[in-house]
Amino acid sequence: MGGVLLLALAGCKVAYVKPDSVLAPDQGVVLMSTHCGRGVNVLMVHASGTAPVQGGHVVEFACRGGLMAVPMKQGRYYVGVLLGNPMVRPEAHAELASVSFTVVPGQITYIGEINATWQSTPMDVTGGTLYVSDRADESLQLVKRRQPWLLERHPFKVQLARAASGQPSPAEVDAFRTSCPDEACREKVAPPLDMYCPTRGSCAAP
């Protein structure tokens, strides 16, 4: 397979799988989306067993709302810090009180949609602050349409990230969405989803 080798993400901020990318033997692909509350711009992801401090993260998940394919080294990770604008103090989350997930080498692992907002301002409808929702079916169909080359290279598996106790479960989030009386309410639970395309030509036409 031609292309450039993706370097392991150690201390860098973000990378995305591209058509000419080749995974290192110890890398897998994390497929996920984000849904962030007002003022939350970035989710800083830390390796399991490390402290949730700003600057100590491995990679950043941007609150861009699109479905993202991110190469990561195999291992266990968690969302350690929520970052807003420079005027807002970052919010740290201990590993056991956060969303965590596992990266499997050579595999596309769908971990869900990570919903994140400040602890002082829970999400509308669900009331959660840092939890996971399951949008695997629509995410898989989206990848098939927009980045089919990704599925041709690597096996796909759904392995949802784990959220702390006390947060809405994926099934509860789905129930909230189903019970919504209108589309505006449903979009508060699960905003419209599209594929994030890191470069021109990395996505097929919608």
Backbone as a chain_set.jsonl record, in Angstrom:
{"seq": "MGGVLLLALAGCKVAYVKPDSVLAPDQGVVLMSTHCGRGVNVLMVHASGTAPVQGGHVVEFACRGGLMAVPMKQGRYYVGVLLGNPMVRPEAHAELASVSFTVVPGQITYIGEINATWQSTPMDVTGGTLYVSDRADESLQLVKRRQPWLLERHPFKVQLARAASGQPSPAEVDAFRTSCPDEACREKVAPPLDMYCPTRGSCAAP", "coords": {"N": [[0.851, -1.189, 0.0], [0.704, 2.107, -0.985], [1.917, 5.379, 0.059], [2.197, 7.677, 2.836], [3.735, 7.134, 5.991], [1.959, 7.146, 8.977], [2.884, 8.862, 11.779], [3.262, 7.89, 15.203], [1.007, 9.217, 17.613], [2.227, 11.166, 19.793], [2.15, 13.53, 21.957], [1.486, 15.287, 19.978], [-1.184, 17.148, 18.364], [-3.507, 16.616, 16.681], [-4.537, 14.354, 14.124], [-5.669, 13.021, 11.02], [-7.055, 10.237, 9.274], [-6.15, 9.761, 5.954], [-6.6, 9.363, 2.344], [-4.069, 8.579, 1.336], [-2.752, 7.615, 3.502], [-0.942, 5.374, 5.644], [-1.248, 3.033, 8.147], [0.793, 2.603, 11.043], [2.197, -0.453, 12.387], [1.338, -0.657, 15.066], [-0.915, 0.887, 15.258], [-4.37, 1.886, 15.257], [-7.634, 2.825, 13.983], [-9.706, 5.309, 15.196], [-13.059, 5.861, 15.088], [-15.338, 8.383, 15.367], [-17.61, 10.875, 16.676], [-18.331, 14.221, 17.831], [-20.264, 16.022, 20.216], [-20.752, 18.971, 21.535], [-21.244, 21.136, 24.359], [-22.131, 24.62, 24.803], [-19.376, 26.747, 24.478], [-17.431, 24.799, 24.893], [-14.646, 23.723, 23.232], [-12.613, 21.887, 22.589], [-11.719, 18.488, 23.166], [-9.475, 17.018, 25.205], [-7.481, 14.234, 24.979], [-6.226, 11.665, 26.981], [-3.683, 9.241, 27.801], [-4.442, 6.139, 29.374], [-3.995, 5.897, 32.869], [-2.436, 8.136, 33.151], [-2.161, 11.548, 34.345], [-4.889, 13.934, 34.246], [-4.008, 16.54, 32.859], [-3.585, 19.722, 31.324], [-1.777, 19.818, 28.34], [-0.588, 17.414, 28.786], [-1.79, 15.616, 27.202], [-2.57, 13.201, 24.6], [-3.842, 13.374, 22.129], [-6.161, 15.543, 20.418], [-9.673, 15.88, 20.291], [-11.668, 17.617, 18.216], [-14.403, 19.879, 18.664], [-16.148, 19.763, 16.345], [-18.347, 18.59, 15.304], [-18.566, 16.78, 13.185], [-18.226, 13.444, 11.743], [-15.336, 11.715, 12.526], [-12.248, 10.219, 11.529], [-9.648, 9.008, 13.193], [-6.225, 8.324, 13.518], [-4.636, 6.321, 15.957], [-2.336, 5.186, 18.456], [-2.268, 1.833, 19.647], [-4.031, 0.979, 22.659], [-5.356, 2.134, 25.842], [-7.51, 4.887, 26.487], [-8.673, 8.125, 27.682], [-10.996, 10.882, 28.048], [-9.592, 13.635, 29.265], [-9.431, 16.422, 29.712], [-11.504, 19.243, 29.239], [-11.602, 21.868, 27.013], [-12.018, 25.338, 26.521], [-12.434, 28.675, 25.337], [-9.641, 31.025, 25.685], [-10.334, 32.553, 27.919], [-11.727, 30.982, 29.608], [-11.464, 28.697, 32.217], [-9.825, 25.577, 31.899], [-11.438, 22.365, 32.217], [-10.878, 19.643, 34.207], [-11.024, 16.042, 34.17], [-11.037, 13.167, 36.059], [-9.834, 9.879, 35.299], [-11.579, 7.693, 35.993], [-13.957, 9.001, 36.173], [-14.705, 9.758, 33.705], [-15.072, 9.578, 30.076], [-13.964, 6.684, 28.471], [-11.931, 4.676, 26.258], [-10.829, 2.029, 23.992], [-8.156, 1.428, 21.761], [-7.613, -0.588, 18.996], [-5.099, -2.236, 17.207], [-4.799, -2.014, 13.62], [-7.497, -1.947, 13.096], [-10.713, -0.435, 12.537], [-12.307, 1.235, 14.964], [-15.392, 1.976, 16.13], [-16.333, 4.284, 18.443], [-18.443, 5.763, 19.278], [-20.556, 8.698, 19.765], [-19.191, 11.35, 21.417], [-20.423, 13.204, 23.968], [-20.103, 16.312, 25.418], [-19.98, 18.723, 27.951], [-19.736, 21.603, 30.13], [-19.534, 20.924, 33.642], [-21.164, 22.528, 35.131], [-23.222, 23.226, 33.469], [-25.351, 21.242, 32.366], [-26.327, 19.135, 29.57], [-29.093, 20.005, 27.477], [-32.204, 18.289, 27.534], [-31.019, 15.558, 27.919], [-29.563, 15.917, 30.277], [-27.014, 15.14, 30.922], [-23.36, 15.406, 31.279], [-20.863, 14.421, 30.411], [-20.721, 11.972, 28.312], [-21.712, 9.081, 26.29], [-23.16, 8.474, 23.107], [-24.852, 6.224, 20.898], [-24.402, 6.089, 17.602], [-23.937, 4.337, 15.6], [-25.035, 2.967, 13.339], [-25.886, 5.0, 11.481], [-23.452, 6.279, 11.25], [-21.776, 4.338, 10.097], [-23.039, 4.021, 7.608], [-22.582, 6.555, 6.608], [-19.768, 6.626, 6.379], [-19.475, 4.67, 4.416], [-20.535, 6.009, 2.228], [-19.012, 8.405, 2.065], [-16.258, 7.967, 2.694], [-15.363, 5.429, 1.482], [-13.018, 4.049, 0.932], [-11.727, 3.72, 3.318], [-13.04, 1.644, 4.673], [-12.408, -0.395, 2.978], [-9.828, -0.998, 3.579], [-9.51, -1.659, 6.281], [-10.854, -3.696, 8.94], [-14.071, -3.204, 10.44], [-15.429, -2.365, 13.583], [-17.806, -2.092, 16.184], [-17.3, -0.697, 19.242], [-18.237, 0.68, 21.83], [-17.312, 3.61, 23.649], [-16.744, 3.853, 27.195], [-18.673, 5.367, 29.708], [-18.698, 7.265, 32.78], [-20.363, 6.138, 35.808], [-23.649, 7.31, 36.554], [-23.954, 8.992, 34.459], [-25.895, 9.46, 31.418], [-26.723, 6.433, 29.733], [-25.932, 4.898, 26.511], [-28.323, 3.674, 25.602], [-30.237, 5.048, 27.096], [-29.874, 7.634, 26.135], [-30.729, 7.276, 23.513], [-33.401, 6.7, 24.044], [-34.245, 9.154, 25.079], [-34.05, 10.692, 22.767], [-35.919, 9.44, 21.107], [-38.257, 10.014, 22.473], [-38.595, 12.683, 22.059], [-40.597, 15.515, 21.19], [-40.417, 16.934, 18.803], [-38.426, 17.901, 15.868], [-36.515, 19.802, 16.527], [-35.968, 19.278, 19.204], [-34.954, 16.659, 18.95], [-32.598, 17.188, 17.558], [-31.137, 18.446, 19.505], [-30.38, 16.361, 21.049], [-29.079, 14.649, 19.243], [-27.271, 16.013, 16.954], [-27.336, 16.945, 13.399], [-25.388, 14.819, 11.303], [-22.289, 14.714, 9.634], [-19.535, 13.894, 7.446], [-16.219, 14.517, 8.414], [-13.831, 15.933, 6.385], [-10.536, 15.83, 5.904], [-8.799, 16.662, 3.844], [-8.927, 17.972, 0.486], [-10.54, 15.862, -1.73], [-10.452, 13.7, -0.051], [-12.893, 12.768, 0.645], [-15.772, 11.31, -0.834], [-18.322, 12.714, -2.978], [-21.223, 14.095, -1.383]], "CA": [[0.0, 0.0, 0.0], [1.543, 3.293, -1.076], [1.523, 6.491, 0.899], [3.119, 8.095, 3.884], [3.506, 6.46, 7.27], [1.458, 8.014, 10.028], [3.688, 8.749, 12.992], [2.48, 7.714, 16.428], [0.6, 10.495, 18.162], [2.767, 11.342, 21.135], [2.363, 14.93, 22.226], [0.951, 16.128, 18.929], [-2.532, 17.556, 18.686], [-4.539, 15.882, 15.97], [-4.271, 13.884, 12.77], [-6.817, 12.316, 10.483], [-6.722, 9.272, 8.25], [-6.335, 10.29, 4.602], [-6.506, 8.279, 1.362], [-2.697, 8.114, 1.118], [-2.169, 7.256, 4.792], [-0.689, 3.975, 5.987], [-1.114, 2.891, 9.59], [1.911, 1.862, 11.613], [1.708, -1.741, 12.899], [0.715, -0.548, 16.387], [-1.977, 1.883, 15.2], [-5.718, 1.598, 14.79], [-8.403, 4.015, 13.627], [-10.858, 5.615, 16.038], [-14.129, 6.54, 14.359], [-16.175, 8.988, 16.397], [-18.073, 12.243, 16.482], [-18.462, 14.965, 19.087], [-21.403, 16.926, 20.404], [-20.265, 19.738, 22.679], [-22.038, 22.234, 24.866], [-21.659, 25.967, 24.495], [-18.104, 27.143, 25.061], [-16.448, 23.716, 24.861], [-14.074, 23.701, 21.888], [-11.687, 20.784, 22.359], [-11.618, 17.433, 24.159], [-8.103, 16.538, 25.271], [-7.502, 12.8, 25.258], [-5.029, 11.235, 27.703], [-3.456, 7.804, 27.928], [-4.877, 5.572, 30.643], [-2.964, 5.869, 33.9], [-1.757, 9.425, 33.255], [-2.968, 12.585, 34.984], [-5.612, 14.797, 33.303], [-3.476, 17.901, 32.9], [-3.452, 20.346, 30.017], [-0.43, 19.647, 27.821], [-0.171, 16.027, 28.955], [-2.665, 14.779, 26.394], [-2.015, 12.504, 23.442], [-4.494, 13.875, 20.925], [-7.335, 16.367, 20.671], [-10.876, 15.712, 19.48], [-12.269, 18.938, 18.054], [-15.865, 19.945, 18.741], [-16.569, 20.231, 15.038], [-19.639, 18.019, 14.998], [-18.537, 15.797, 12.116], [-17.684, 12.114, 12.002], [-13.892, 11.813, 12.31], [-11.436, 9.008, 11.557], [-8.399, 9.468, 13.801], [-5.273, 7.245, 13.8], [-4.074, 6.37, 17.296], [-1.58, 4.021, 18.881], [-3.068, 0.897, 20.438], [-4.01, 1.248, 24.094], [-6.568, 2.622, 26.503], [-7.474, 6.339, 26.576], [-9.857, 8.756, 28.262], [-11.099, 12.331, 27.885], [-9.092, 14.16, 30.53], [-9.607, 17.863, 29.883], [-12.355, 19.99, 28.324], [-10.961, 23.169, 26.796], [-12.828, 26.348, 25.855], [-11.614, 29.8, 24.898], [-8.599, 31.356, 26.677], [-10.883, 33.22, 29.092], [-12.418, 29.978, 30.414], [-10.539, 27.744, 32.822], [-10.048, 24.194, 31.463], [-12.075, 21.507, 33.201], [-10.228, 18.334, 34.23], [-11.843, 14.902, 34.575], [-10.275, 11.978, 36.404], [-10.118, 8.782, 34.377], [-12.739, 6.901, 36.394], [-15.148, 9.846, 36.088], [-14.752, 10.285, 32.344], [-15.32, 8.666, 28.962], [-12.725, 6.005, 28.115], [-12.084, 3.772, 25.12], [-9.669, 1.234, 23.634], [-7.747, 1.414, 20.355], [-7.126, -1.903, 18.571], [-4.287, -2.046, 15.998], [-5.271, -2.543, 12.35], [-8.962, -2.007, 13.105], [-11.524, 0.761, 12.728], [-13.151, 1.043, 16.136], [-16.373, 3.04, 16.344], [-16.488, 4.43, 19.889], [-19.669, 6.499, 19.564], [-20.507, 10.161, 19.776], [-18.867, 11.829, 22.759], [-21.161, 14.412, 24.336], [-19.327, 16.943, 26.49], [-20.285, 20.098, 28.314], [-19.25, 21.944, 31.463], [-20.297, 20.3, 34.725], [-22.128, 23.511, 35.639], [-24.293, 23.451, 32.491], [-25.688, 19.97, 31.726], [-26.963, 19.159, 28.258], [-30.546, 20.02, 27.395], [-32.919, 17.028, 27.293], [-30.447, 14.391, 28.595], [-29.075, 16.281, 31.603], [-25.661, 14.636, 31.127], [-22.261, 16.341, 31.055], [-19.796, 13.754, 29.669], [-21.311, 10.654, 28.092], [-21.575, 8.531, 24.941], [-24.368, 8.02, 22.424], [-24.585, 5.232, 19.856], [-24.889, 6.45, 16.271], [-23.124, 3.442, 14.773], [-25.654, 2.645, 12.051], [-25.792, 6.127, 10.559], [-22.032, 6.573, 11.03], [-21.272, 3.362, 9.14], [-23.581, 4.372, 6.292], [-21.906, 7.786, 6.196], [-18.426, 6.254, 5.926], [-19.622, 3.952, 3.148], [-20.795, 6.989, 1.168], [-18.046, 9.496, 1.958], [-14.882, 7.475, 2.742], [-15.417, 3.969, 1.313], [-11.661, 3.506, 0.904], [-11.333, 3.381, 4.685], [-13.589, 0.33, 4.98], [-11.741, -1.379, 2.116], [-8.491, -1.268, 4.113], [-9.473, -2.117, 7.671], [-12.114, -4.206, 9.471], [-14.846, -2.246, 11.234], [-16.076, -2.954, 14.758], [-18.399, -1.168, 17.148], [-16.895, -0.93, 20.635], [-18.538, 1.993, 22.382], [-16.564, 4.1, 24.806], [-17.421, 3.705, 28.485], [-18.839, 6.603, 30.471], [-18.768, 7.063, 34.233], [-21.696, 5.919, 36.356], [-24.361, 8.554, 36.813], [-24.175, 9.649, 33.18], [-26.838, 8.7, 30.586], [-26.185, 5.344, 28.917], [-26.351, 5.02, 25.108], [-29.738, 3.308, 25.473], [-31.033, 6.14, 27.661], [-29.8, 8.758, 25.192], [-31.617, 6.933, 22.405], [-34.772, 6.836, 24.528], [-34.526, 10.59, 25.133], [-34.24, 11.152, 21.39], [-37.178, 8.878, 20.618], [-39.375, 10.656, 23.164], [-38.677, 14.103, 21.708], [-41.839, 15.844, 20.481], [-40.194, 17.582, 17.517], [-37.078, 17.773, 15.316], [-35.601, 20.674, 17.275], [-35.576, 18.521, 20.395], [-34.109, 15.533, 18.524], [-31.277, 17.701, 17.186], [-30.407, 18.751, 20.741], [-29.831, 15.093, 21.525], [-28.188, 14.118, 18.205], [-27.234, 16.972, 15.85], [-27.08, 16.371, 12.07], [-24.052, 14.237, 11.224], [-21.637, 14.677, 8.337], [-18.164, 13.382, 7.519], [-15.145, 15.51, 8.367], [-12.91, 15.615, 5.291], [-9.328, 16.592, 6.22], [-8.183, 17.217, 2.638], [-9.744, 17.897, -0.714], [-10.407, 14.553, -2.353], [-10.468, 12.608, 0.922], [-14.279, 12.319, 0.753], [-16.594, 11.282, -2.026], [-19.386, 13.71, -2.945], [-22.352, 13.688, -0.539]], "C": [[0.886, 1.238, 0.0], [1.097, 4.352, -0.109], [2.564, 6.795, 1.951], [2.752, 7.384, 5.17], [3.038, 7.476, 8.29], [2.29, 7.796, 11.281], [2.776, 8.583, 14.195], [2.2, 9.071, 17.046], [1.083, 10.611, 19.598], [3.088, 12.808, 21.333], [1.887, 15.831, 21.109], [-0.54, 16.3, 19.16], [-3.6, 16.745, 17.969], [-4.033, 15.461, 14.598], [-5.519, 13.158, 12.318], [-6.34, 11.333, 9.43], [-7.081, 9.865, 6.89], [-6.156, 9.156, 3.601], [-5.096, 7.74, 1.145], [-2.008, 7.712, 2.415], [-1.964, 5.753, 4.914], [-0.506, 3.901, 7.504], [0.178, 2.176, 9.952], [1.351, 0.566, 12.202], [0.994, -1.647, 14.244], [-0.414, 0.478, 16.422], [-3.309, 1.285, 14.761], [-6.392, 2.907, 14.442], [-9.579, 4.142, 14.582], [-11.859, 6.382, 15.191], [-15.107, 7.071, 15.386], [-16.657, 10.358, 15.95], [-18.189, 12.903, 17.841], [-19.718, 15.825, 19.06], [-21.11, 17.695, 21.678], [-21.205, 20.876, 23.062], [-21.394, 23.573, 24.553], [-20.358, 26.285, 25.223], [-17.051, 26.067, 25.105], [-15.95, 23.568, 23.429], [-13.26, 22.451, 21.577], [-11.79, 19.779, 23.51], [-10.198, 16.893, 24.113], [-8.086, 15.099, 25.764], [-6.16, 12.369, 25.846], [-4.916, 9.709, 27.706], [-3.899, 7.339, 29.304], [-3.712, 5.523, 31.627], [-2.185, 7.154, 34.037], [-2.711, 10.46, 33.831], [-3.662, 13.463, 33.939], [-5.168, 16.247, 33.405], [-3.335, 18.438, 31.476], [-1.995, 20.254, 29.559], [0.073, 18.224, 27.954], [-0.983, 15.063, 28.107], [-1.946, 14.197, 25.183], [-2.556, 13.082, 22.146], [-5.686, 14.719, 21.338], [-8.473, 15.96, 19.741], [-11.56, 17.07, 19.41], [-13.79, 18.843, 18.132], [-16.412, 20.489, 17.429], [-17.888, 19.607, 14.594], [-19.653, 16.965, 13.915], [-18.007, 14.457, 12.579], [-16.218, 12.121, 11.61], [-13.224, 10.452, 12.399], [-10.035, 9.41, 11.981], [-7.471, 8.282, 14.048], [-4.677, 7.414, 15.192], [-3.327, 5.086, 17.593], [-2.461, 3.133, 19.759], [-2.947, 1.215, 21.923], [-5.351, 1.745, 24.583], [-6.419, 4.123, 26.734], [-8.74, 6.857, 27.257], [-9.832, 10.254, 27.983], [-10.741, 12.966, 29.22], [-9.373, 15.622, 30.783], [-10.56, 18.397, 28.816], [-11.782, 21.403, 28.234], [-11.907, 24.095, 26.039], [-11.943, 27.449, 25.317], [-10.634, 30.192, 26.003], [-9.127, 32.009, 27.955], [-11.582, 32.238, 30.039], [-11.411, 28.965, 30.936], [-10.834, 26.323, 32.335], [-10.643, 23.361, 32.592], [-11.476, 20.103, 33.119], [-11.189, 17.258, 34.724], [-10.928, 13.721, 34.87], [-10.725, 10.817, 35.523], [-11.383, 8.012, 34.735], [-14.04, 7.685, 36.302], [-15.356, 10.379, 34.678], [-15.164, 9.219, 31.338], [-13.992, 8.018, 28.577], [-12.987, 4.993, 27.004], [-10.761, 3.084, 24.817], [-9.422, 1.291, 22.136], [-7.122, 0.059, 20.045], [-6.332, -1.739, 17.283], [-4.909, -2.699, 14.767], [-6.768, -2.56, 12.191], [-9.571, -0.616, 13.189], [-12.458, 0.483, 13.895], [-14.086, 2.234, 16.275], [-16.65, 3.133, 17.839], [-17.72, 5.241, 20.273], [-19.518, 7.993, 19.374], [-20.268, 10.605, 21.214], [-19.573, 13.167, 22.969], [-20.465, 15.043, 25.532], [-19.763, 18.386, 26.704], [-19.756, 20.348, 29.722], [-20.134, 21.299, 32.528], [-21.374, 21.236, 35.271], [-23.308, 23.728, 34.7], [-24.61, 22.153, 31.752], [-26.402, 20.158, 30.393], [-28.483, 19.266, 28.395], [-31.046, 18.611, 27.094], [-32.32, 15.87, 28.106], [-29.988, 14.693, 30.012], [-27.677, 15.776, 31.905], [-24.608, 15.7, 30.874], [-21.101, 15.732, 30.272], [-20.193, 12.291, 29.494], [-21.224, 10.273, 26.62], [-22.942, 8.177, 24.377], [-23.972, 7.139, 21.243], [-25.24, 5.657, 18.545], [-24.169, 5.594, 15.229], [-23.734, 3.209, 13.399], [-25.519, 3.791, 11.065], [-24.334, 6.504, 10.287], [-21.431, 5.621, 10.006], [-21.774, 3.68, 7.729], [-22.906, 5.618, 5.744], [-20.5, 7.494, 5.681], [-18.495, 5.527, 4.584], [-19.819, 4.92, 1.982], [-19.627, 7.945, 0.955], [-16.585, 9.034, 1.949], [-14.852, 5.948, 2.599], [-14.048, 3.31, 1.306], [-11.199, 3.071, 2.291], [-11.8, 1.971, 5.041], [-12.97, -0.766, 4.118], [-10.399, -1.81, 2.694], [-8.488, -1.939, 5.475], [-10.822, -2.667, 8.096], [-12.755, -3.18, 10.405], [-15.516, -2.965, 12.4], [-16.63, -1.852, 15.653], [-17.978, -1.585, 18.551], [-17.034, 0.406, 21.351], [-17.669, 2.331, 23.584], [-17.421, 3.936, 26.059], [-17.501, 5.049, 29.179], [-18.944, 6.265, 31.957], [-20.2, 6.801, 34.671], [-22.337, 7.258, 36.682], [-24.615, 9.359, 35.556], [-25.172, 8.826, 32.356], [-26.121, 7.614, 29.792], [-26.597, 5.564, 27.468], [-27.827, 4.69, 24.904], [-30.644, 4.418, 26.013], [-31.023, 7.353, 26.742], [-30.735, 8.511, 24.016], [-33.082, 7.074, 22.811], [-35.177, 8.305, 24.637], [-34.849, 11.114, 23.734], [-35.583, 10.68, 20.84], [-38.38, 9.592, 21.225], [-39.529, 12.132, 22.817], [-39.948, 14.398, 20.905], [-41.629, 16.447, 19.094], [-38.725, 17.45, 17.099], [-36.074, 18.638, 16.069], [-35.096, 19.977, 18.53], [-34.638, 17.386, 20.021], [-32.704, 16.0, 18.165], [-30.474, 18.153, 18.4], [-29.759, 17.499, 21.305], [-28.793, 14.554, 20.55], [-28.207, 15.063, 17.01], [-26.995, 16.277, 14.506], [-25.614, 15.957, 11.934], [-23.539, 14.284, 9.79], [-20.204, 14.2, 8.537], [-17.178, 14.534, 7.507], [-14.125, 15.058, 7.336], [-11.637, 16.443, 5.462], [-8.637, 17.219, 5.024], [-9.157, 17.131, 1.474], [-9.488, 16.534, -1.392], [-10.422, 13.394, -1.375], [-11.87, 12.058, 1.131], [-14.947, 12.311, -0.609], [-17.702, 12.332, -1.88], [-20.547, 13.194, -2.098], [-23.419, 12.961, -1.354]], "O": [[1.726, 1.403, 0.885], [0.023, 4.249, 0.484], [3.663, 6.24, 1.95], [1.585, 7.07, 5.404], [3.643, 8.536, 8.45], [2.388, 6.676, 11.784], [1.648, 9.078, 14.202], [3.044, 9.967, 17.012], [0.388, 10.184, 20.521], [4.152, 13.282, 20.935], [1.883, 17.05, 21.278], [-1.106, 15.67, 20.054], [-4.516, 16.236, 18.615], [-3.201, 16.137, 13.993], [-6.33, 12.729, 13.138], [-5.33, 11.57, 8.767], [-8.173, 10.4, 6.701], [-5.623, 8.102, 3.95], [-4.933, 6.568, 0.805], [-0.798, 7.489, 2.424], [-2.722, 4.962, 4.352], [0.306, 4.633, 8.07], [0.606, 1.256, 9.255], [0.157, 0.489, 12.489], [0.13, -2.473, 14.537], [-0.83, 0.898, 17.502], [-3.362, 0.317, 14.003], [-5.799, 3.977, 14.586], [-10.354, 3.201, 14.757], [-11.537, 7.435, 14.641], [-15.648, 6.308, 16.187], [-16.168, 10.92, 14.97], [-18.15, 12.235, 18.875], [-20.16, 16.285, 18.007], [-21.205, 17.146, 22.775], [-21.861, 21.485, 22.218], [-20.252, 23.639, 24.096], [-20.256, 26.11, 26.438], [-15.88, 26.369, 25.332], [-16.738, 23.317, 22.517], [-13.22, 22.003, 20.43], [-11.928, 20.161, 24.672], [-9.767, 16.367, 23.087], [-8.611, 14.789, 26.833], [-5.101, 12.663, 25.293], [-5.914, 8.992, 27.624], [-3.749, 8.064, 30.287], [-2.592, 5.157, 31.269], [-1.355, 7.276, 34.938], [-3.927, 10.272, 33.809], [-3.103, 13.715, 32.871], [-5.872, 17.082, 33.972], [-3.006, 17.698, 30.549], [-1.084, 20.58, 30.32], [1.054, 17.853, 27.31], [-0.883, 13.846, 28.265], [-0.865, 14.644, 24.801], [-1.815, 13.259, 21.179], [-6.165, 14.623, 22.467], [-8.262, 15.725, 18.551], [-11.984, 17.609, 20.432], [-14.384, 17.848, 17.717], [-17.055, 21.538, 17.398], [-18.482, 20.05, 13.611], [-20.673, 16.301, 13.735], [-17.419, 14.338, 13.654], [-15.881, 12.491, 10.485], [-13.584, 9.628, 13.24], [-9.315, 10.069, 11.23], [-7.867, 7.325, 14.714], [-4.261, 8.51, 15.568], [-3.645, 4.028, 17.05], [-3.295, 3.626, 20.518], [-1.9, 1.662, 22.39], [-6.338, 1.775, 23.848], [-5.35, 4.591, 27.125], [-9.734, 6.143, 27.392], [-8.776, 10.826, 27.715], [-11.49, 12.852, 30.19], [-9.538, 16.033, 31.931], [-10.446, 18.051, 27.64], [-11.515, 22.046, 29.25], [-12.52, 23.699, 25.048], [-10.82, 27.19, 24.885], [-10.777, 29.742, 27.14], [-8.434, 32.015, 28.972], [-11.982, 32.615, 31.14], [-10.6, 28.439, 30.174], [-11.991, 25.903, 32.357], [-10.388, 23.615, 33.77], [-11.558, 19.451, 32.078], [-12.048, 17.508, 35.569], [-10.133, 13.321, 34.019], [-11.865, 10.785, 35.059], [-12.184, 7.71, 33.85], [-15.119, 7.093, 36.348], [-16.098, 11.34, 34.476], [-15.552, 8.11, 31.705], [-13.0, 8.718, 28.377], [-14.109, 4.516, 26.83], [-9.709, 3.488, 25.312], [-10.356, 1.214, 21.338], [-6.213, -0.389, 20.744], [-6.848, -1.147, 16.335], [-5.472, -3.79, 14.848], [-7.272, -3.14, 11.229], [-9.017, 0.275, 13.832], [-13.306, -0.407, 13.819], [-13.644, 3.359, 16.506], [-17.143, 2.179, 18.441], [-18.015, 5.394, 21.459], [-18.497, 8.483, 18.891], [-21.041, 10.277, 22.114], [-19.343, 14.131, 22.238], [-20.258, 14.382, 26.55], [-19.897, 19.161, 25.757], [-19.373, 19.411, 30.422], [-21.34, 21.149, 32.334], [-22.381, 20.778, 35.811], [-24.296, 24.35, 35.09], [-24.175, 21.98, 30.613], [-26.998, 21.202, 30.129], [-29.08, 18.694, 29.307], [-30.344, 17.832, 26.45], [-33.029, 15.257, 28.904], [-30.021, 13.809, 30.868], [-27.187, 15.955, 33.02], [-24.904, 16.762, 30.327], [-20.418, 16.448, 29.54], [-20.027, 11.476, 30.401], [-20.726, 11.044, 25.801], [-23.79, 7.64, 25.09], [-22.894, 7.292, 20.669], [-26.46, 5.595, 18.392], [-23.838, 6.056, 14.137], [-23.024, 3.25, 12.394], [-25.084, 3.584, 9.932], [-24.017, 6.997, 9.204], [-20.664, 6.044, 9.141], [-21.009, 3.613, 6.767], [-22.684, 5.723, 4.538], [-20.084, 8.048, 4.664], [-17.655, 5.753, 3.712], [-19.328, 4.679, 0.879], [-19.281, 8.266, -0.182], [-15.755, 9.64, 1.27], [-14.371, 5.252, 3.494], [-13.929, 2.131, 1.64], [-10.378, 2.163, 2.422], [-11.053, 1.196, 5.638], [-13.006, -1.939, 4.489], [-9.884, -2.871, 2.34], [-7.575, -2.701, 5.794], [-11.85, -2.155, 7.654], [-12.07, -2.4, 11.066], [-16.097, -4.037, 12.231], [-15.997, -0.814, 15.848], [-18.27, -2.697, 18.991], [-16.072, 1.166, 21.465], [-17.339, 1.478, 24.409], [-18.649, 3.888, 25.993], [-16.517, 5.787, 29.235], [-19.238, 5.13, 32.335], [-21.144, 7.194, 33.986], [-21.654, 8.217, 37.04], [-25.402, 10.306, 35.573], [-25.289, 7.619, 32.568], [-25.043, 7.845, 29.245], [-27.517, 6.339, 27.207], [-28.509, 5.351, 24.121], [-31.7, 4.69, 25.442], [-32.042, 8.025, 26.585], [-31.444, 9.414, 23.573], [-33.91, 7.516, 22.014], [-36.313, 8.664, 24.326], [-35.796, 11.877, 23.544], [-36.295, 11.441, 20.184], [-39.406, 9.755, 20.565], [-40.496, 12.767, 23.24], [-40.328, 13.612, 20.036], [-42.56, 16.472, 18.289], [-37.891, 16.959, 17.859], [-34.916, 18.253, 16.232], [-33.918, 20.082, 18.872], [-33.632, 17.167, 20.696], [-31.727, 15.3, 18.432], [-29.248, 18.233, 18.328], [-28.717, 17.566, 21.958], [-27.747, 14.058, 20.967], [-29.068, 14.935, 16.14], [-26.507, 15.148, 14.473], [-24.716, 16.661, 12.395], [-24.256, 13.94, 8.85], [-19.722, 14.115, 9.667], [-17.289, 15.435, 6.677], [-13.615, 13.939, 7.402], [-11.652, 17.644, 5.191], [-7.947, 18.226, 5.181], [-10.086, 16.324, 1.478], [-8.341, 16.132, -1.588], [-10.407, 12.234, -1.788], [-12.031, 10.994, 1.73], [-14.716, 13.195, -1.434], [-17.982, 12.785, -0.77], [-20.828, 11.995, -2.092], [-24.441, 12.548, -0.804]]}, "num_chains": 1, "name": "protein.A"}
